[in-house]
Amino acid sequence: METKHYKPRIIDANIREYLGAFGAVCIEGPKWCGKTWSSTYHSRSAIYLSDPGNNFQNRKLAELAPKAVLEGETPRLIDEWQEYPPLWDAVRHQVDVSGEPGQFILTGSATPIHKGIMHSGAGRIARLRMRPMSLYESGDSSGQISLQELCGGTLAPALTGEVDLRHLAHLIIRGGWPASLKRKAGHAQLLPAEYLRAVLEDDVYRIDGIQRDSAKMRLLLRSLARNISTTASISKLKQDIQTDACEDIDEKTITTYLNIFQRLFLLENQPPFAAHIRSSVRVKQAEKRHFTDPSLACSLLKINEDMMVNDLNTMGFLFESLCIRDLQIYAESFGAQVFHYQDYKGREVDAVIQLPDGQWCAIEIKLGARQIDSAAKGLLKLRDSIADETNGRPPATLIVICGLTNAAYQREDGVFVLPLTALRP
């Protein structure tokens, strides 16, 4: 299917690879991140279940004659398949019957309840996670430095240009939503705000048909925004909500709401990492809390550029979340995963990239250049202490990502330093 003016995405290569290996590919992720646009680009025919035309005719067709929905030139796109979950089994069956790869592309902005789905689709339907645009995809990173090469210990020193603090604040507030790229700077917060309204007023109910307290859900989201890039526990979130609004909310309800937000791809937490499967180092198992895009946290906290540049502590946490979003996008393109490290000896690392061969890279994220020295010393201390542990496996590469540095280079102690605005996969 021809799509004019398509802006290439990093996930495109993975989509092509998966279509060559599996009968169907399911592309999941938050609303408005570009799933439909990218999927249409890779398909030859399509049906859109959320199309309201003729009183949602396509959805009714899926309910009455699922097989008819599958008919069309392949790869065939079935957009927002979760509108009628039994389509999953219909696709899986059709894949089994034909035995050919690359038959279907499914997109979903919510993970439906499993009721009505008989088979996981394992081996037939592969899943890919799509996120809002990284800085490289949106054209806000020069792409001078490859993350994959950097993790392999290779970096050609380069001047990368000055980074303006206010512009960095704008990138955080705007987010990576494709529809926001051409909007005026003053409109940067409109899309994230509308996104949150749509989730709370519509998507939460549609996911399982249960009406919930949207006011309490928004309070929880605001608490998550205040605790972004931290390992805040559920009890901490509860206390934060009660302090903020004197609202009574129990931990079971918070857990339920968090699960719903995960299923709507509103959140994407950063899992913990262990240096070695047999390591004697005991690591904490708390996840770091992040939104799928830091612009959502900015919207919830009602932060504008002036407020952000006058509160560098808060900006530091939001900048870290921006970095984690981009690192996840870049790392997945070459089969790596992103974690964080925190053990019971008080040692922490903002981000860990684990490569397919098991090697790992430790990354500290800092907003200001004056923090580079302390970040590098912390990384070196961590590497040396883990190396001394029984069965300890130290990081192969040490990296500091700095928001306001104007160069990419390797220090004399071996630590790499670079700005996020020069990074690519």
C-alpha positions in Angstrom: 0.0 0.0 0.0 1.5 3.3 -1.1 1.9 5.9 1.7 3.1 9.3 0.7 5.2 11.4 3.0 5.9 8.5 5.3 8.6 9.3 7.9 10.7 6.2 8.5 10.8 4.7 11.9 13.5 2.6 13.6 10.9 -0.2 14.1 10.6 -0.6 10.3 13.5 -3.0 10.0 12.1 -5.2 12.8 8.7 -5.3 11.1 10.2 -6.4 7.8 12.3 -9.1 9.6 9.3 -10.4 11.6 7.0 -10.5 8.5 9.6 -12.7 6.9 9.7 -15.1 9.8 6.1 -15.2 11.2 2.7 -15.6 9.8 1.5 -12.5 11.6 3.0 -9.5 13.4 1.1 -7.7 16.2 2.4 -4.1 16.7 1.4 -2.8 20.1 1.8 0.6 21.8 0.2 3.8 22.9 -2.4 5.6 20.9 -1.1 8.2 18.4 2.5 6.9 18.4 2.3 6.0 14.7 1.3 2.3 14.7 -1.4 2.6 12.1 0.8 4.8 9.8 3.8 2.4 9.9 1.6 -0.7 9.6 -0.2 0.8 6.6 3.2 1.5 5.0 4.1 -2.2 5.3 0.8 -3.7 4.3 -1.0 -4.2 0.9 -4.5 -4.1 2.1 -6.2 -3.0 5.3 -9.4 -2.9 7.4 -9.8 -0.4 10.3 -12.0 -1.7 13.1 -12.2 1.7 14.8 -13.5 3.4 11.7 -16.9 5.0 12.6 -18.1 4.9 9.0 -21.6 3.5 8.4 -22.1 3.1 12.1 -18.9 1.1 12.7 -19.6 -1.2 9.8 -16.1 -2.9 9.9 -16.5 -3.9 13.5 -20.0 -5.4 12.8 -18.5 -7.3 9.9 -15.8 -8.7 12.2 -18.5 -9.9 14.6 -20.8 -11.4 11.9 -18.2 -12.8 9.5 -14.6 -12.8 10.9 -13.3 -14.7 7.9 -14.4 -11.9 5.5 -12.2 -9.4 7.5 -9.2 -11.5 6.7 -9.7 -11.5 3.0 -7.4 -9.2 1.0 -3.9 -8.9 -0.4 -1.2 -9.8 2.1 0.3 -8.5 4.3 -3.2 -7.4 5.4 -3.5 -4.9 8.2 -6.2 -5.4 10.8 -6.1 -2.1 12.8 -7.2 -2.1 16.4 -7.9 -5.8 16.4 -8.8 -5.7 20.2 -12.1 -4.1 19.2 -13.2 -7.7 18.5 -10.7 -10.0 20.4 -11.9 -13.3 18.7 -10.1 -12.0 15.6 -6.9 -13.1 17.2 -7.9 -16.7 17.0 -9.2 -16.2 13.5 -5.8 -14.8 12.4 -3.9 -17.6 14.2 -6.1 -20.3 12.4 -5.6 -18.7 9.0 -1.8 -18.6 9.6 -1.9 -22.3 10.5 -3.9 -23.2 7.4 -1.7 -21.4 4.8 1.6 -21.9 6.5 3.0 -18.8 4.8 4.9 -15.9 6.6 3.9 -12.3 6.4 0.1 -12.7 6.1 -1.2 -10.2 8.6 -0.2 -7.1 10.6 -2.3 -6.5 13.7 -2.2 -3.2 15.7 -3.4 -2.6 19.2 -3.4 0.3 21.6 -4.7 -1.8 24.5 -4.2 -5.3 25.7 -7.7 -6.9 26.0 -8.8 -9.3 28.6 -8.2 -12.9 27.5 -11.9 -13.8 27.5 -12.8 -14.9 24.0 -9.2 -15.7 23.1 -8.5 -19.4 23.0 -4.8 -19.5 21.9 -1.8 -17.4 22.7 -0.7 -17.4 19.1 2.9 -18.4 20.1 5.0 -19.3 17.1 2.4 -17.8 14.7 1.9 -14.2 15.9 4.9 -12.2 16.9 4.6 -9.1 19.0 6.5 -5.8 18.6 6.4 -2.8 20.9 6.1 0.6 19.3 6.7 3.9 21.2 6.5 7.6 20.4 9.3 8.9 18.3 12.9 9.1 19.6 14.9 12.2 19.1 16.6 10.6 16.2 13.3 9.7 14.5 11.9 13.2 15.0 15.0 14.9 13.6 16.1 16.3 17.0 19.3 14.1 17.2 22.1 14.4 14.7 22.7 10.7 14.9 26.5 11.1 15.0 26.9 8.4 17.6 25.7 4.8 17.3 24.5 3.2 20.5 25.3 -0.2 19.2 28.9 0.7 18.3 29.2 2.6 21.6 28.1 -0.6 23.6 30.9 -2.4 21.7 33.4 0.1 22.9 33.8 2.2 19.8 33.4 6.0 19.6 34.9 8.5 17.3 35.4 11.7 19.2 33.3 14.5 17.7 32.0 18.0 18.4 28.2 17.6 18.5 27.1 21.2 18.9 25.7 23.3 21.7 22.5 22.2 23.4 20.2 24.9 24.7 18.6 24.1 28.1 15.3 25.7 27.1 15.2 23.6 23.8 15.9 20.5 25.8 12.9 21.4 28.0 10.8 21.9 24.9 11.7 18.4 23.6 10.6 16.9 27.0 7.3 18.7 27.1 6.5 18.1 23.4 7.3 14.4 23.5 7.6 12.1 20.6 4.1 12.2 19.3 4.2 12.4 15.4 1.2 14.8 15.3 3.1 17.2 17.6 6.2 17.7 15.4 4.6 20.3 13.1 2.7 22.1 15.8 3.7 25.5 17.1 5.8 25.5 20.3 3.0 27.0 22.3 0.8 24.0 21.4 3.2 21.4 22.7 1.2 20.4 25.7 -2.2 20.1 24.0 -1.7 16.6 22.6 -0.5 14.9 25.8 -3.3 16.6 27.7 -5.9 15.3 25.2 -4.3 11.9 25.2 -4.8 11.6 29.0 -8.4 12.8 28.8 -9.2 10.2 26.2 -7.6 7.4 28.2 -9.4 8.3 31.4 -12.8 9.1 29.9 -13.0 6.5 27.2 -10.2 3.8 27.0 -10.3 2.8 30.6 -14.0 1.8 30.4 -13.6 0.2 26.9 -10.8 -2.1 28.0 -13.2 -4.3 30.1 -16.5 -2.5 30.4 -16.1 -1.6 34.1 -16.7 2.0 35.2 -14.0 3.3 37.5 -13.3 6.5 39.5 -11.6 8.7 37.0 -10.7 11.3 39.6 -8.7 8.8 41.7 -7.1 7.5 38.5 -5.9 11.0 37.7 -4.6 11.4 41.2 -2.6 8.2 40.8 -1.2 9.4 37.5 -0.2 12.7 39.1 1.6 10.8 41.8 3.4 8.7 39.2 4.4 11.9 37.4 5.9 13.3 40.7 7.7 10.0 41.2 9.0 9.6 37.6 12.4 7.9 37.2 12.2 6.5 40.8 11.4 3.1 42.3 8.5 4.5 44.3 6.5 1.6 46.0 2.8 1.2 45.9 2.6 2.3 49.6 4.6 5.4 48.7 2.2 6.2 45.9 -0.7 5.8 48.3 0.8 8.1 50.8 1.6 10.6 48.1 -2.1 10.6 46.9 -3.4 11.0 50.5 -1.0 13.9 51.2 -1.8 15.6 48.0 -5.6 15.3 48.0 -6.7 13.8 51.3 -8.2 11.0 49.2 -8.6 7.5 50.7 -7.4 4.8 48.2 -6.3 1.3 49.1 -3.3 -0.5 47.7 -5.4 -3.1 46.0 -7.1 -0.4 44.0 -3.8 1.2 43.1 -2.5 -2.1 41.9 -5.6 -2.6 39.7 -5.2 0.9 38.2 -1.5 0.4 37.5 -2.4 -2.8 35.7 -4.9 -1.0 33.5 -2.4 1.8 32.7 0.1 -0.9 31.7 -2.5 -2.6 29.4 -3.2 0.8 27.8 0.5 1.2 27.2 0.4 4.4 29.3 3.3 3.3 31.5 6.5 1.5 30.6 8.5 0.7 33.7 12.2 0.0 33.7 12.9 -3.5 35.2 15.8 -4.3 37.5 19.0 -6.0 36.4 21.3 -8.6 38.0 24.9 -8.5 36.9 25.2 -12.3 36.6 22.7 -15.2 37.0 24.9 -16.7 39.6 26.2 -13.5 41.1 26.4 -13.2 44.9 25.3 -9.5 44.5 21.7 -9.2 45.8 19.8 -6.7 43.7 16.6 -4.9 44.6 13.6 -6.0 42.5 11.8 -2.7 42.3 11.0 -1.3 38.9 11.7 2.3 38.0 8.5 4.2 37.1 8.2 5.8 33.7 5.4 6.9 31.4 5.6 5.8 27.8 6.6 9.4 27.0 7.8 12.1 29.5 5.4 14.6 28.0 2.6 12.9 29.8 4.2 13.6 33.2 4.7 17.2 32.2 1.1 17.5 31.3 -0.1 16.0 34.6 2.2 18.3 36.6 1.2 21.3 34.3 4.9 22.1 33.7 5.8 24.6 31.0 9.3 25.5 29.8 9.8 28.4 32.2 8.8 26.3 35.2 11.1 23.5 34.1 14.3 25.5 33.5 13.7 27.1 37.0 13.4 23.7 38.6 16.5 21.8 37.4 16.0 19.0 39.9 12.6 18.1 38.4 14.0 18.6 34.9 16.7 16.1 35.8 14.2 13.3 36.5 12.2 14.1 33.4 15.4 14.2 31.2 16.3 10.8 32.6 12.9 9.5 31.5 13.4 11.0 28.0 16.7 9.2 27.8 15.2 5.9 28.8 12.5 6.2 26.1 15.1 6.7 23.4 17.5 4.0 24.8 14.6 1.5 24.7 13.9 2.3 21.1 17.5 2.2 20.0 18.5 -0.9 22.0 15.6 -3.0 20.8 16.6 -2.4 17.2 19.7 -4.6 17.7 18.3 -7.1 20.2 19.4 -5.5 23.4 17.3 -4.7 26.6 17.2 -1.8 29.0 17.2 -2.2 32.8 18.3 -0.2 35.8 20.7 -1.4 38.6 20.1 -1.0 42.3 21.5 -3.4 45.0 21.5 -3.7 48.7 24.9 -2.1 49.1 23.5 1.2 47.9 25.0 1.0 44.4 22.8 2.3 41.6 23.0 2.9 37.8 20.4 4.9 35.9 20.4 2.5 32.9 21.8 -0.8 32.0 21.9 -2.1 28.4 22.2 -5.9 28.2 23.4 -7.1 24.8 22.3 -10.4 23.2 25.6 -12.1 24.1 25.1 -11.2 27.8 27.6 -8.4 28.0 26.2 -5.2 29.6 26.8 -1.5 29.6 26.3 0.8 32.6 24.9 4.3 31.9 24.6 7.3 34.1 22.3 10.1 33.0 23.0 13.7 34.0 21.5 16.9 32.9 24.5 19.3 33.5 28.1 18.9 32.4 29.4 19.6 36.0 27.9 16.3 37.0 30.1 14.3 34.5 33.1 13.8 36.8 31.0 12.4 39.7 29.0 10.2 37.4 32.2 8.7 35.9 33.7 8.1 39.3 30.5 6.3 40.4 30.6 4.0 37.3 34.2 3.1 37.8 33.6 2.3 41.5 30.7 0.1 40.5 32.7 -1.8 37.9 35.6 -2.4 40.2 33.4 -3.5 43.1 31.4 -5.9 41.0 34.6 -7.4 39.6 35.7 -8.2 43.1 32.5 -10.0 43.9 32.2 -13.8 43.7 31.0 -14.7 40.2 30.6 -11.0 39.6 30.3 -9.8 36.0 31.3 -6.2 35.6 30.0 -3.9 32.9 32.0 -4.0 29.6 31.3 -0.3 28.8 30.8 2.7 31.0 28.8 5.7 29.6 27.6 9.1 30.8 24.8 10.6 28.8 24.8 14.3 29.5 22.0 16.7 28.5 24.2 19.8 28.0 27.6 18.6 26.8 28.7 19.7 23.3 31.0 16.8 22.5 31.2 13.0 22.4 34.5 11.6 23.7 36.2 9.0 25.8 37.8 10.2 29.1 41.3 9.1 30.1 39.7 6.7 32.7 37.8 5.0 29.8 34.3 6.4 30.4 32.5 7.5 27.4 30.6 10.9 27.4 28.0 12.1 24.9 24.8 14.1 24.6 21.4 12.4 23.9 21.0 14.8 20.9 23.8 13.0 19.0 22.6 9.4 19.6 21.1 6.9 17.2 20.7 3.1 17.1 
